[in-house]
Amino acid sequence: MALETLTAKKAIELSVPVANRIYRRFVSPYVEKKILHLMKSKDAYRKFKSGAEGYLANIAGQCSVINTIAFQNAPKKLSDLYMPLTVVDYSDGKEIVVEDGRDVFDMGDRLLLVDNAGMGKTTLSKKVVVNVVEHEIGIPIFFEMRKLSEESLVSQIGNKLGIREDVCVSVLKELPLICVFDGVDETPDKLQAKAVDDINDFSNSFPESKIIVTSRNETYLPEFHSFSRLSVRSLKREEAFELIKKYDPEEVFFHKLVRDINSSGREGVHEFLTTPLYVSLLFCAYRHKSVVPKKRSLFYSQVYEALFESHDLSKEVGFIREKYSNLDSVNFHAVLRRLGFWCLKNEGRLNFRKDELEITLKEIIDEMAEISVSPSDFVKDLVSTVPIFVKEGGVIGWSHKSLMEYFAAMFICNDVKSRQAELLEKIYDADKGGKFLNVIDLCSDIDYSAFKFSIAKRVFEDFLKHCEKSCSEIKNKRISRDVIKARKGLSFSNDVEFSFCYMRNESDRNWIREQIQPFIDGDFTKDVMMSGLSYDGKSVPVFFYYKQGVARKVFPVIKKVNPELFVEVDDSFDALAKDLLKSTIKRRKVYEVVDDPGHLINNSANFDTVNRLLYLNSPYALDEDEVKKELDVMSKDESNGVGALLEGF
């Protein structure tokens, strides 16, 4: 059976009855008992009732549909395309599958969901709201942080519910609110500090409410110190196939796509099976051209071709709608590249009013001598014939942040060749919190040579400077050079402390609570991570308190292409727990990883055990010898072989 299209307007209409029931069940009793006296007149009450019911219907309807890029012009029911996602608690590894009847708030009343692009944070947020609505367990508040204004968060929520500003806090405190603040990372940069403060203030002012915040990993996250930190578990291969089948219930492409994925091996393709976004884009690209791309840049390119040449996947194969702009694919792409970089440069902007977007496009197009097009026609194409943008009310924006980042990366790699290395280094220097990691990753995928001779070269040079000082005083001959070399790699760009215990009694459990408390109180300046080892049937939790530099965050990018530059560390964790417990490293004591040769962690008996612990924290360690060789090769030929090719021409 084909997927049903459900417009947002129709979804809202269908949600009116349940919105009215939620109002009668949760809002009306509070109004009658505790709030009515705050209303100045019957008109004020009617306005509140109408506003609250309308908001509840809008939220229920908005969250019951999903716009994926594969069906951009035909919103689908969330229930048809939702793949149950598993969230994992950072602190104890506890998991819960968010599906019908499962409440994510079983994991706590203050939740911070942190993960990378495309993991399904917004889709999961919508599912949380749908569950609240369908089971009528409270009043859902769904707030897209990209739409945050200068006004206070409480006032904005009150306005949506039709509550007067002078009684807003008093009224909201009486209501059983279940709040979802989605996409803090998508808040404009100038409002990000305000967003964090507003959410924390809201959390403190409304202690009875339940709150979930979603974001990519950013530097401000430790400020949400009273929240339990969760992540979304990557899709398993069979889950990805099940999701593809949801996109293709009539199985027109399903079996061939699965065969092609299986026959292509794991390299490259596996990445596209781990997140809901990539699975939807893979289906979109494959339906247009039956090829499974192996690189992310080719992947996005194929998606763009699919969107440009066939305006949506609800139409027959081969259907192509005329473009309002009359631009061909090449020139349309050229404008998008500049628009993507403009957005990246301007606080990662994702959303515009129509007139703002047209003004921005006019400024961009006026500087492109080879292109002449009406900005208003280009905008029409963006939301209809080449649906890379979506329109919601008066707001027009990128359908997903990663698409903006792809076009920005393409601009960096294709349009500014003479300044490409300089630009990449500027992005690297500015990226203290990992804000541009997805762009850096895409740039490396598009043009690894430019990435290698800019960012990677900087990383290598900084690493060798680190090696000159690191472990320089450790002369113990019973510690092998290879083990010392591994420590140098593991400690680079990583300020880390650790502690562990052996869970045997209530005292150990109290100790764990003590380790977590500073983060709850906001007294810790580092990130925290707990890894669960086990020995003899008992838990051996290891805590890491660390602060990583941006160099360590680009290690996965480098390792994809140059795995030979990394040291392999023993990761047999069962043996690690045993060795740790039998070592002289004391339980329930915090150790800072330092180079002091007299320190307990650096004696010959413990040195390698500590290395293996650090590998738990971050499984990347550059190899000093291999990096020296690589830099030597790079210094001899900074053209990366181009010079040799041009000889004799």
Salt bridges, closest charged atoms under 4 A:
GLU4 OE1 - LYS77 NZ 3.16
ASP43 OD1 - ARG46 NH2 2.22
GLU53 OE2 - LYS49 NZ 2.98
ASP100 OD1 - LYS127 NZ 2.36
GLU136 OE2 - ARG21 NE 2.81
GLU136 OE1 - ARG25 NH1 3.86
GLU144 OE2 - ARG146 NH2 2.81
GLU144 OE1 - LYS147 NZ 2.96
ASP166 OD2 - ARG164 NH2 2.77
GLU174 OE1 - LYS34 NZ 3.63
ASP185 OD2 - ARG216 NE 3.94
ASP185 OD2 - LYS401 NZ 3.27
ASP189 OD1 - LYS435 NZ 3.13
ASP198 OD2 - LYS194 NZ 2.53
GLU239 OE2 - ARG233 NH2 2.81
GLU251 OE2 - LYS245 NZ 3.09
GLU251 OE1 - HIS255 NE2 2.78
ASP260 OD2 - LYS256 NZ 3.27
GLU271 OE2 - ARG296 NE 3.15
GLU305 OE1 - LYS289 NZ 3.03
GLU309 OE1 - HIS288 NE2 3.42
ASP312 OD2 - HIS311 NE2 2.83
ASP355 OD1 - ARG353 NE 3.41
GLU356 OE1 - ARG349 NH2 2.76
GLU356 OE2 - ARG353 NH1 3.26
GLU358 OE2 - LYS354 NZ 2.46
ASP366 OD2 - LYS362 NZ 2.81
GLU392 OE1 - ARG146 NH2 3.23
GLU392 OE1 - LYS147 NZ 3.29
GLU405 OE2 - ARG216 NH1 2.85
ASP415 OD1 - ARG337 NE 2.65
GLU422 OE2 - ARG419 NH2 3.26
GLU422 OE2 - LYS426 NZ 3.49
GLU425 OE1 - ARG458 NH1 2.93
ASP429 OD1 - ARG458 NH2 2.67
ASP441 OD2 - ARG296 NH2 2.68
ASP441 OD1 - LYS560 NZ 3.00
ASP447 OD2 - LYS417 NZ 2.84
ASP482 OD1 - LYS485 NZ 3.95
ASP495 OD1 - LYS526 NZ 3.21
GLU497 OE1 - LYS526 NZ 3.44
GLU506 OE1 - ARG509 NE 3.10
GLU506 OE2 - ARG513 NH2 2.78
ASP508 OD1 - ARG588 NH1 3.02
ASP570 OD2 - ARG612 NE 3.58
ASP579 OD2 - ARG612 NH1 3.00
ASP623 OD2 - LYS485 NZ 3.36
GLU624 OE1 - LYS488 NZ 3.18
GLU624 OE2 - LYS628 NZ 3.56
ASP625 OD1 - ARG481 NH2 2.91
ASP625 OD2 - LYS485 NZ 3.22
GLU626 OE2 - LYS629 NZ 3.45
GLU630 OE2 - LYS452 NZ 3.68
ASP632 OD2 - LYS636 NZ 3.23
GLU638 OE2 - LYS457 NZ 3.93
